[in-house]
Amino acid sequence: MKIAAPFPLPGGPDNLYEYCVSHRFSPDVKRRSRLFTAIIPCLTGIGSLYQAVATERDRRAHPPPGRLVDIDGCRLHVQTSGRGLPSVVLESGLGGMSSAWGWIQPETAKFSRVVSYDRAGLGWSGPDPAPKTAALAVRRLRSVLLGTRVPPPYVLVGHSMGGLLIRVFADLFPDEVAGMVLLDAVHPDQHLRSAAIETHMRTGFRLLKAVPLLARLGYVRLTGLFDAWGEGLPARQAAESEAFLSSYQHLKTTLDESLAWETICAEVRGTCGLGNTPLAVVTAGKDVLPGQPELQSELALLSSDSVHFVVKGADHVTLVSRREHALTVVQAIRHVVERANAMRPGTRRQPPPQ
């Protein structure tokens, strides 16, 4: 069946079928197709080369500001500053690194010893093929602390997913924990009890599955996909965050941690409460999803000695990356340090109220 062309066609055919067939297999189209097919590997090759060169440049421009400590064959990066007890230990969230504490660590060092570090595969720490679990991360953190002569007791500070990890630390080593600060921390059941949070997390985790490949091809770096995570930090730490949040290894580890999410949440569900261990819960007050306020209030019930701050104007990231919000976090840390010091020895850990 012939279909009349609605406009004059070049080359003589008077119907669309004949035109499409002749055009599809014309020498010009074949040449264009071959050219397009050849361009794709060229572009990916150029992107990969660009990424490799930029990664090497970043390595030279941003040497590790702390020490590299060998723990079970894995080199972990750790920074220690300040003096005073109990020591404050900073645990980053999913895909986070020690640079995220650029405001909080130096301010906390004015009244206590404070430690930040990079989990295996993140920041300056070396990669680790072992499956991600909270227990493994906690045991390695403890080995880092003891290996760098930072003895207990500790005030543990966890942002986002870091809140899950420090709860497992407190459960495994209760006598070594003097206090805890949860910064917009993850509730292990949040994706089960809030449809909005579950959708938000599912969307983010789906994106993460593609991110390592995009990083290897230079796309993440070229577009600055995650640059906002470091905005507001001091200049050096912001540049470090931008570099590592464009790096294949860092983003591959971030994906690996996200794939272990259910495992980590299950570990936390098996932990006990904190008894009367001093606790501060600091919650972001901006871009709050339905169900989140109730879940954050629930975290404050983990201890009978707790306070709960809501920081207006701070979102999940700027709670630590913006100076004005980070200073509120430091106040919460100081409060817990002072409460821990005020408690008599031997009374810190009591059975949780029934």
RAPEJO-V858978 format. One record per pair of residues at least 12 apart in sequence whose ideal C-beta (glycine too) atoms are under 10 Angstrom apart, sorted by sequence separation. I is the first residue (numbers start at 1). J is the second residue. D is the distance in whole Angstrom. If there is no record, write none. Layout:
{{I;J;D} {I;J;D}}
This chain:
{{2;14;8} {3;15;5} {4;16;8} {5;17;10} {10;22;10} {11;23;8} {65;77;8} {66;78;5} {67;79;8} {104;116;9} {120;132;9} {128;140;9} {142;154;9} {154;166;9} {229;241;6} {230;242;5} {283;295;9} {284;296;9} {296;308;7} {313;325;7} {314;326;9} {2;15;4} {3;16;5} {5;18;9} {9;22;9} {10;23;9} {64;77;5} {66;79;3} {67;80;8} {101;114;8} {119;132;9} {141;154;10} {156;169;6} {167;180;8} {228;241;10} {229;242;8} {230;243;9} {283;296;4} {297;310;10} {311;324;9} {312;325;9} {1;15;9} {2;16;8} {3;17;6} {5;19;7} {9;23;9} {64;78;9} {65;79;6} {66;80;7} {90;104;7} {101;115;10} {102;116;9} {156;170;7} {166;180;6} {191;205;10} {211;225;8} {227;241;8} {228;242;10} {230;244;9} {282;296;9} {283;297;8} {296;310;8} {311;325;5} {314;328;8} {2;17;7} {3;18;10} {11;26;9} {64;79;9} {66;81;9} {90;105;7} {101;116;5} {125;140;10} {141;156;9} {154;169;8} {166;181;9} {167;182;8} {186;201;9} {211;226;8} {226;241;8} {227;242;5} {229;244;10} {230;245;7} {281;296;6} {311;326;10} {314;329;9} {1;17;8} {2;18;8} {3;19;10} {88;104;9} {100;116;8} {101;117;10} {120;136;9} {154;170;9} {166;182;8} {226;242;8} {229;245;6} {281;297;8} {283;299;9} {312;328;10} {88;105;9} {98;115;9} {99;116;9} {119;136;10} {120;137;8} {163;180;9} {228;245;9} {281;298;9} {283;300;9} {293;310;8} {311;328;5} {90;108;8} {98;116;4} {119;137;6} {138;156;10} {163;181;9} {164;182;10} {167;185;8} {207;225;9} {224;242;7} {226;244;9} {227;245;7} {281;299;5} {310;328;10} {311;329;8} {79;98;6} {97;116;9} {98;117;6} {99;118;9} {125;144;10} {154;173;9} {163;182;5} {166;185;8} {167;186;10} {226;245;4} {227;246;8} {281;300;4} {309;328;7} {77;97;8} {78;98;8} {79;99;10} {88;108;5} {96;116;10} {97;117;9} {98;118;5} {120;140;7} {153;173;10} {156;176;9} {162;182;9} {163;183;7} {165;185;10} {225;245;8} {226;246;7} {279;299;8} {280;300;9} {281;301;9} {309;329;9} {77;98;7} {88;109;9} {97;118;5} {98;119;10} {119;140;8} {152;173;8} {156;177;6} {162;183;8} {163;184;8} {164;185;7} {165;186;10} {167;188;8} {221;242;9} {224;245;9} {225;246;8} {279;300;7} {281;302;8} {311;332;9} {79;101;8} {96;118;9} {97;119;8} {119;141;8} {153;175;8} {154;176;6} {155;177;8} {156;178;9} {157;179;9} {158;180;8} {159;181;9} {160;182;10} {163;185;3} {164;186;5} {221;243;9} {224;246;8} {279;301;9} {281;303;9} {288;310;9} {309;331;8} {82;105;8} {88;111;9} {96;119;8} {100;123;9} {117;140;9} {152;175;8} {153;176;6} {154;177;6} {155;178;6} {156;179;7} {157;180;8} {158;181;7} {159;182;8} {160;183;7} {162;185;7} {163;186;6} {164;187;9} {223;246;9} {279;302;6} {280;303;9} {309;332;6} {81;105;6} {82;106;8} {84;108;10} {88;112;5} {89;113;9} {90;114;7} {91;115;10} {92;116;8} {95;119;10} {98;122;9} {99;123;7} {117;141;7} {137;161;10} {141;165;8} {152;176;4} {153;177;6} {154;178;6} {155;179;4} {156;180;5} {157;181;4} {158;182;6} {159;183;4} {160;184;6} {161;185;8} {162;186;8} {163;187;8} {164;188;6} {221;245;9} {222;246;9} {226;250;10} {279;303;4} {285;309;9} {292;316;10} {308;332;10} {80;105;9} {81;106;7} {82;107;10} {84;109;9} {87;112;7} {88;113;7} {89;114;8} {90;115;7} {91;116;9} {92;117;9} {97;122;5} {98;123;6} {99;124;9} {119;144;10} {137;162;10} {141;166;9} {151;176;9} {152;177;8} {153;178;4} {154;179;8} {155;180;7} {156;181;7} {157;182;8} {158;183;7} {159;184;7} {160;185;6} {161;186;5} {163;188;9} {220;245;8} {221;246;4} {226;251;8} {277;302;9} {278;303;7} {279;304;9} {280;305;10} {281;306;7} {282;307;9} {283;308;7} {285;310;5} {286;311;8} {307;332;7} {79;105;7} {82;108;7} {83;109;8} {84;110;9} {86;112;7} {87;113;4} {88;114;4} {89;115;5} {90;116;4} {91;117;8} {92;118;8} {96;122;7} {97;123;3} {98;124;8} {115;141;9} {118;144;10} {152;178;8} {153;179;8} {154;180;9} {155;181;7} {156;182;9} {157;183;7} {158;184;10} {159;185;7} {160;186;6} {220;246;5} {221;247;8} {225;251;9} {277;303;5} {278;304;10} {279;305;7} {280;306;7} {281;307;7} {282;308;8} {283;309;7} {284;310;8} {285;311;6} {286;312;7} {309;335;9} {81;108;8} {82;109;3} {83;110;10} {84;111;6} {85;112;7} {86;113;8} {87;114;7} {88;115;7} {89;116;8} {90;117;8} {92;119;7} {95;122;7} {96;123;9} {97;124;8} {98;125;9} {117;144;6} {134;161;9} {137;164;10} {138;165;6} {142;169;7} {158;185;6} {159;186;9} {219;246;10} {220;247;9} {221;248;10} {274;301;10} {275;302;9} {276;303;6} {277;304;9} {278;305;5} {279;306;4} {280;307;5} {281;308;5} {282;309;5} {283;310;5} {284;311;6} {285;312;4} {286;313;6} {287;314;9} {288;315;9} {289;316;10} {81;109;4} {82;110;7} {83;111;9} {84;112;4} {85;113;7} {87;115;6} {88;116;9} {89;117;8} {91;119;8} {94;122;10} {97;125;8} {117;145;9} {137;165;5} {138;166;8} {141;169;7} {157;185;10} {158;186;9} {218;246;9} {220;248;9} {226;254;9} {273;301;8} {274;302;5} {275;303;7} {276;304;5} {277;305;7} {278;306;8} {279;307;8} {280;308;8} {281;309;7} {282;310;8} {283;311;7} {284;312;9} {285;313;7} {286;314;6} {287;315;5} {288;316;9} {307;335;7} {80;109;9} {81;110;10} {82;111;8} {83;112;8} {84;113;6} {115;144;8} {137;166;10} {138;167;9} {139;168;10} {273;302;5} {274;303;4} {275;304;7} {276;305;5} {277;306;9} {278;307;9} {279;308;9} {280;309;7} {281;310;9} {282;311;6} {284;313;9} {285;314;6} {286;315;4} {287;316;7} {307;336;8} {82;112;6} {83;113;6} {84;114;9} {92;122;8} {115;145;7} {134;164;6} {135;165;9} {138;168;5} {139;169;9} {142;172;8} {146;176;10} {215;245;9} {218;248;10} {272;302;9} {273;303;7} {274;304;8} {275;305;9} {276;306;9} {284;314;5} {285;315;8} {286;316;9} {287;317;10} {306;336;9} {81;112;10} {82;113;5} {83;114;10} {92;123;9} {117;148;9} {134;165;5} {137;168;8} {138;169;4} {142;173;7} {145;176;9} {215;246;6} {216;247;10} {217;248;10} {220;251;7} {271;302;9} {273;304;9} {274;305;8} {283;314;9} {284;315;5} {287;318;10} {305;336;9} {66;98;7} {81;113;8} {82;114;5} {133;165;10} {134;166;9} {136;168;10} {137;169;9} {138;170;9} {214;246;10} {215;247;7} {216;248;5} {274;306;8} {282;314;9} {284;316;5} {286;318;8} {307;339;9} {65;98;8} {80;113;7} {81;114;6} {82;115;9} {115;148;8} {134;167;8} {135;168;6} {138;171;9} {139;172;8} {215;248;5} {283;316;10} {284;317;9} {286;319;9} {306;339;10} {64;98;9} {65;99;8} {80;114;7} {81;115;8} {134;168;4} {135;169;9} {138;172;6} {139;173;9} {142;176;8} {211;245;10} {214;248;9} {215;249;9} {284;318;8} {285;319;9} {305;339;7} {79;114;9} {80;115;5} {81;116;9} {115;150;6} {133;168;9} {134;169;8} {138;173;8} {212;247;10} {213;248;9} {215;250;8} {216;251;9} {284;319;5} {305;340;10} {79;115;7} {80;116;8} {114;150;10} {135;171;10} {212;248;6} {215;251;5} {216;252;9} {283;319;8} {284;320;10} {62;99;9} {78;115;6} {79;116;5} {80;117;9} {113;150;7} {134;171;9} {135;172;7} {211;248;9} {212;249;9} {214;251;8} {215;252;8} {282;319;7} {78;116;7} {79;117;7} {113;151;10} {134;172;9} {212;250;9} {213;251;10} {282;320;10} {305;343;8} {77;116;9} {78;117;4} {79;118;9} {115;154;8} {212;251;5} {213;252;9} {215;254;10} {286;325;10} {77;117;6} {78;118;8} {211;251;5} {212;252;4} {285;325;10} {76;117;6} {77;118;4} {113;154;10} {114;155;9} {116;157;9} {211;252;8} {212;253;9} {284;325;8} {76;118;7} {77;119;9} {115;157;10} {212;254;8} {75;118;10} {76;119;8} {77;120;10} {112;155;7} {114;157;9} {119;162;9} {208;251;8} {211;254;7} {212;255;6} {282;325;9} {305;348;10} {76;120;6} {208;252;10} {211;255;7} {212;256;9} {74;119;10} {75;120;9} {76;121;10} {77;122;9} {79;124;10} {210;255;9} {305;350;10} {74;120;5} {76;122;10} {77;123;6} {78;124;9} {91;137;9} {119;165;9} {208;254;6} {209;255;7} {282;328;7} {304;350;8} {74;121;9} {76;123;9} {77;124;4} {78;125;9} {91;138;9} {108;155;9} {208;255;5} {211;258;10} {282;329;6} {69;117;9} {72;120;9} {76;124;9} {77;125;5} {207;255;10} {208;256;10} {304;352;7} {66;115;9} {71;120;8} {75;124;8} {76;125;5} {77;126;9} {108;157;8} {208;257;9} {209;258;8} {280;329;9} {282;331;9} {303;352;8} {304;353;6} {66;116;8} {67;117;10} {68;118;10} {75;125;6} {76;126;7} {91;141;7} {205;255;9} {208;258;5} {209;259;9} {282;332;5} {302;352;8} {303;353;10} {65;116;10} {66;117;8} {74;125;7} {75;126;4} {207;258;10} {208;259;9} {280;331;9} {281;332;8} {282;333;9} {301;352;9} {66;118;9} {74;126;6} {75;127;9} {76;128;9} {89;141;7} {105;157;10} {206;258;10} {280;332;4} {301;353;9} {73;126;9} {74;127;8} {75;128;9} {89;142;10} {104;157;8} {205;258;5} {279;332;10} {280;333;7} {64;118;9} {71;125;9} {74;128;5} {204;258;8} {205;259;8} {280;334;9} {71;126;10} {73;128;8} {74;129;10} {89;144;9} {104;159;9} {280;335;6} {68;124;7} {69;125;9} {70;126;9} {72;128;9} {74;130;8} {89;145;7} {101;157;9} {205;261;7} {280;336;5} {66;123;10} {67;124;10} {68;125;8} {71;128;10} {73;130;10} {201;258;9} {278;335;8} {279;336;7} {66;124;8} {68;126;8} {72;130;9} {87;145;8} {101;159;9} {278;336;5} {64;123;8} {65;124;8} {100;159;7} {277;336;9} {278;337;8} {280;339;9} {64;124;4} {100;160;10} {201;261;8} {278;338;9} {279;339;9} {62;123;10} {63;124;8} {64;125;9} {89;150;8} {278;339;4} {62;124;8} {88;150;10} {100;162;10} {277;339;9} {278;340;5} {78;141;9} {87;150;5} {89;152;10} {96;159;7} {276;339;10} {277;340;8} {278;341;10} {72;136;9} {76;140;7} {80;144;10} {87;151;8} {96;160;7} {278;342;9} {59;124;9} {76;141;8} {80;145;9} {86;151;10} {87;152;8} {89;154;5} {90;155;10} {91;156;7} {92;157;10} {93;158;8} {94;159;10} {95;160;9} {96;161;8} {278;343;7} {74;140;7} {78;144;5} {85;151;9} {86;152;8} {87;153;8} {88;154;7} {89;155;7} {90;156;9} {91;157;7} {92;158;8} {93;159;5} {94;160;6} {95;161;9} {96;162;7} {277;343;9} {72;139;9} {76;143;9} {77;144;9} {78;145;8} {85;152;9} {86;153;5} {87;154;5} {88;155;5} {89;156;5} {90;157;5} {91;158;4} {92;159;6} {93;160;3} {94;161;4} {276;343;8} {71;139;9} {72;140;7} {76;144;5} {80;148;6} {85;153;7} {86;154;6} {87;155;7} {88;156;8} {89;157;7} {90;158;8} {91;159;7} {92;160;8} {93;161;5} {94;162;8} {71;140;5} {74;143;10} {78;147;8} {79;148;10} {80;149;9} {85;154;9} {86;155;5} {87;156;10} {88;157;6} {89;158;9} {90;159;8} {91;160;9} {92;161;8} {93;162;5} {71;141;9} {78;148;6} {80;150;6} {85;155;9} {86;156;10} {91;161;9} {92;162;5} {93;163;8} {94;164;10} {191;261;8} {278;348;8} {69;140;10} {71;142;10} {72;143;7} {76;147;9} {91;162;4} {93;164;9} {191;262;9} {276;347;8} {277;348;6} {71;143;5} {76;148;10} {78;150;9} {90;162;8} {91;163;8} {93;165;9} {275;347;10} {276;348;7} {277;349;6} {70;143;10} {71;144;6} {91;164;9} {92;165;9} {188;261;10} {192;265;9} {275;348;8} {276;349;8} {277;350;9} {69;143;8} {91;165;5} {188;262;10} {191;265;8} {274;348;10} {275;349;5} {276;350;5} {69;144;6} {71;146;10} {91;166;5} {186;261;9} {190;265;9} {274;349;8} {275;350;4} {276;351;9} {277;352;10} {69;145;10} {71;147;7} {90;166;10} {188;264;8} {189;265;7} {274;350;10} {275;351;6} {276;352;8} {67;144;10} {70;147;8} {89;166;8} {188;265;4} {272;349;10} {275;352;5} {276;353;9} {69;147;5} {91;169;8} {186;264;9} {187;265;9} {188;266;8} {273;351;9} {274;352;7} {275;353;8} {69;148;6} {104;183;9} {186;265;8} {188;267;8} {189;268;9} {272;351;9} {273;352;4} {67;147;10} {89;169;8} {188;268;4} {189;269;8} {241;321;8} {272;352;7} {273;353;8} {67;148;7} {187;268;9} {188;269;5} {66;148;9} {186;268;8} {188;270;10} {188;271;9} {238;321;8} {237;321;9} {232;317;8} {231;317;8} {232;318;6} {230;317;9} {231;318;8} {233;320;9} {234;321;10} {89;177;9} {201;289;10} {229;317;6} {232;320;9} {233;321;5} {200;289;6} {228;317;7} {229;318;10} {232;321;4} {233;322;8} {234;323;8} {86;176;10} {88;178;10} {93;183;8} {199;289;9} {228;318;9} {231;321;7} {232;322;4} {233;323;9} {86;177;9} {87;178;9} {88;179;9} {90;181;9} {92;183;10} {93;184;9} {198;289;10} {230;321;7} {231;322;8} {232;323;7} {86;178;4} {91;183;9} {93;185;9} {94;186;8} {196;288;10} {197;289;5} {200;292;10} {229;321;7} {232;324;9} {85;178;8} {86;179;7} {88;181;8} {90;183;10} {93;186;8} {196;289;4} {197;290;8} {198;291;9} {228;321;9} {232;325;9} {233;326;9} {91;185;10} {180;274;6} {195;289;10} {196;290;5} {197;291;6} {232;326;9} {172;267;10} {179;274;9} {194;289;6} {195;290;8} {196;291;6} {197;292;7} {161;257;7} {168;264;8} {171;267;9} {185;281;7} {194;290;6} {195;291;8} {196;292;8} {161;258;9} {164;261;9} {171;268;8} {174;271;10} {177;274;8} {180;277;6} {181;278;9} {182;279;7} {183;280;9} {184;281;9} {185;282;9} {194;291;3} {174;272;8} {179;277;6} {180;278;7} {181;279;8} {182;280;7} {183;281;8} {184;282;7} {185;283;9} {193;291;6} {194;292;7} {197;295;8} {161;260;10} {165;264;8} {168;267;6} {171;270;8} {172;271;9} {178;277;7} {179;278;4} {180;279;5} {181;280;5} {182;281;5} {183;282;5} {184;283;6} {190;289;9} {161;261;8} {164;264;5} {167;267;9} {168;268;6} {171;271;4} {174;274;9} {177;277;6} {178;278;7} {179;279;7} {180;280;8} {181;281;8} {182;282;7} {183;283;8} {184;284;5} {194;294;9} {164;265;7} {167;268;5} {170;271;7} {171;272;6} {174;275;8} {177;278;10} {179;280;8} {180;281;9} {181;282;7} {182;283;9} {183;284;9} {184;285;10} {190;291;7} {193;294;8} {194;295;7} {165;267;9} {166;268;10} {167;269;10} {168;270;9} {169;271;10} {170;272;9} {171;273;9} {190;292;7} {193;295;7} {161;264;7} {164;267;8} {165;268;9} {168;271;6} {170;273;10} {171;274;9} {174;277;8} {161;265;10} {164;268;5} {167;271;5} {170;274;6} {184;288;10} {187;291;9} {163;268;9} {164;269;10} {167;272;9} {170;275;10} {187;292;8} {190;295;5} {193;298;10} {167;273;10} {189;295;8} {190;296;9} {164;271;9} {167;274;8} {170;277;7} {187;294;9} {188;295;10} {184;292;9} {187;295;4} {190;298;10} {170;279;10} {186;295;9} {187;296;7} {189;298;9} {94;204;9} {185;295;9} {94;205;10} {185;296;8} {187;298;7} {184;296;8} {187;299;6} {95;208;8} {186;299;9} {94;208;9} {182;296;8} {185;299;6} {95;211;9} {124;240;9} {123;240;8} {182;299;6} {123;241;9} {163;281;9} {182;300;8} {180;299;10} {123;243;10} {124;244;8} {137;257;9} {182;302;8} {123;244;6} {132;253;8} {156;277;10} {122;244;7} {127;249;6} {155;277;10} {180;302;8} {126;249;9} {127;250;10} {137;260;10} {155;278;8} {157;280;9} {159;282;9} {180;303;8} {123;247;9} {125;249;10} {132;256;5} {136;260;10} {153;277;10} {179;303;9} {182;306;9} {122;247;10} {125;250;10} {127;252;8} {128;253;8} {131;256;8} {132;257;5} {155;280;9} {157;282;9} {118;244;9} {123;249;10} {124;250;10} {127;253;7} {130;256;10} {132;258;9} {134;260;9} {179;305;9} {180;306;9} {181;307;10} {182;308;9} {183;309;10} {184;310;10} {122;249;8} {123;250;7} {129;256;10} {132;259;7} {133;260;7} {137;264;9} {184;311;9} {102;230;9} {106;234;9} {121;249;6} {122;250;6} {125;253;9} {128;256;9} {131;259;9} {132;260;4} {135;263;10} {181;309;10} {183;311;9} {100;229;8} {103;232;8} {121;250;7} {122;251;10} {127;256;10} {131;260;7} {132;261;9} {134;263;8} {135;264;9} {138;267;9} {99;229;10} {100;230;8} {102;232;9} {103;233;7} {121;251;10} {123;253;9} {133;263;6} {134;264;5} {137;267;10} {184;314;8} {95;226;8} {99;230;7} {102;233;4} {103;234;7} {121;252;7} {122;253;5} {132;263;7} {133;264;7} {134;265;9} {183;314;10} {184;315;8} {97;229;10} {101;233;9} {102;234;5} {105;237;9} {118;250;9} {121;253;3} {122;254;7} {131;263;8} {132;264;7} {134;266;9} {135;267;6} {167;299;9} {170;302;9} {184;316;5} {96;229;8} {97;230;10} {100;233;7} {102;235;9} {120;253;7} {121;254;9} {133;266;10} {134;267;4} {183;316;9} {184;317;9} {95;229;8} {99;233;7} {102;236;7} {103;237;8} {119;253;8} {133;267;7} {134;268;7} {99;234;9} {102;237;3} {118;253;10} {121;256;7} {122;257;8} {167;302;8} {184;319;5} {93;229;10} {101;237;8} {102;238;7} {120;256;10} {121;257;9} {163;299;8} {183;319;6} {184;320;9} {99;236;8} {100;237;7} {134;271;9} {183;320;7} {99;237;4} {102;240;8} {119;257;8} {98;237;9} {99;238;8} {102;241;8} {97;237;9} {99;239;9} {100;240;9} {99;240;4} {100;241;7} {98;240;9} {99;241;5} {183;325;10} {97;240;8} {98;241;10} {99;242;9} {183;326;10} {97;241;7} {99;243;9} {96;241;9} {99;244;8} {184;329;10} {98;244;10} {99;245;10} {183;329;6} {97;244;6} {96;244;10} {97;245;9} {181;329;8} {95;244;9} {96;245;10} {181;330;10} {183;332;8} {95;245;7} {182;332;9} {183;333;9} {181;332;5} {181;333;5} {97;250;7} {181;334;10} {96;250;10} {179;333;9} {181;335;9} {95;250;7} {181;336;6} {95;251;7} {160;316;7} {179;335;9} {180;336;7} {181;337;9} {97;254;10} {159;316;9} {160;317;9} {179;336;4} {95;253;8} {96;254;9} {159;317;9} {178;336;8} {179;337;7} {94;253;10} {95;254;3} {160;319;9} {178;337;8} {179;338;9} {55;215;9} {94;254;6} {95;255;9} {159;319;7} {160;320;9} {179;339;6} {180;340;10} {55;216;10} {94;255;10} {96;257;10} {159;320;6} {178;339;9} {179;340;4} {95;257;7} {178;340;4} {179;341;9} {51;214;10} {55;218;10} {58;221;9} {94;257;6} {95;258;8} {157;320;10} {177;340;9} {178;341;8} {51;215;7} {52;216;9} {54;218;7} {93;257;9} {94;258;6} {179;343;9} {51;216;6} {53;218;9} {178;343;8} {51;217;7} {52;218;9} {55;221;9} {47;214;9} {50;217;9} {51;218;4} {54;221;6} {94;261;8} {48;216;6} {50;218;4} {51;219;9} {54;222;9} {44;213;10} {47;216;8} {48;217;6} {49;218;8} {50;219;10} {51;220;9} {179;348;9} {47;217;4} {48;218;7} {51;221;6} {94;264;10} {159;329;9} {178;348;6} {46;217;9} {47;218;4} {50;221;8} {51;222;9} {65;236;8} {177;348;8} {178;349;10} {44;216;9} {45;217;9} {46;218;8} {47;219;7} {50;222;8} {65;237;9} {157;329;8} {177;349;8} {44;217;6} {157;330;10} {175;348;8} {43;217;8} {44;218;9} {47;221;9} {62;236;8} {174;348;9} {175;349;7} {43;218;10} {44;219;10} {47;222;8} {62;237;10} {65;240;8} {157;332;9} {174;349;5} {64;240;10} {157;333;6} {62;239;7} {61;239;8} {62;240;5} {155;333;7} {61;240;9} {62;241;10} {155;334;10} {157;336;8} {170;349;9} {62;242;10} {156;336;9} {58;239;9} {62;243;6} {155;336;5} {58;240;9} {61;243;7} {62;244;8} {155;337;6} {58;242;9} {59;243;9} {155;339;9} {58;243;4} {155;340;6} {57;243;9} {58;244;8} {154;340;9} {155;341;10} {153;340;7} {55;243;8} {58;246;8} {59;247;9} {54;243;8} {55;244;10} {58;247;7} {55;246;8} {54;246;7} {55;247;6} {153;345;10} {54;247;9} {55;248;7} {55;249;9} {51;246;8} {153;348;8} {51;247;9} {52;248;9} {51;248;7} {48;248;10} {104;319;10} {104;320;6} {107;323;9} {100;317;9} {103;320;7} {104;321;10} {102;320;9} {103;321;8} {108;326;10} {101;320;7} {102;321;8} {103;322;8} {104;323;10} {107;326;7} {111;330;9} {114;333;8} {100;320;6} {101;321;10} {103;323;5} {107;327;7} {110;330;9} {96;317;10} {100;321;7} {102;323;9} {103;324;9} {104;325;10} {105;326;10} {108;329;9} {112;333;8} {99;321;10} {103;325;9} {104;326;5} {107;329;9} {108;330;6} {111;333;9} {112;334;8} {93;316;8} {103;326;4} {104;327;9} {107;330;4} {111;334;6} {114;337;10} {93;317;9} {96;320;9} {102;326;8} {103;327;7} {106;330;10} {107;331;9} {110;334;9} {112;336;10} {101;326;9} {104;329;6} {105;330;9} {108;333;6} {112;337;5} {100;326;10} {103;329;8} {104;330;6} {107;333;9} {108;334;8} {111;337;7} {112;338;10} {93;320;9} {103;330;8} {107;334;9} {111;338;9} {92;320;9} {101;329;10} {112;340;10} {104;333;8} {108;337;8} {112;341;9} {90;320;9} {88;330;10} {90;333;9} {88;333;6} {88;334;10} {88;336;9} {88;337;7} {86;336;9} {87;337;9} {86;337;7} {85;337;9} {84;337;8} {86;340;5} {85;340;9} {86;341;7} {85;341;8} {84;341;9}}
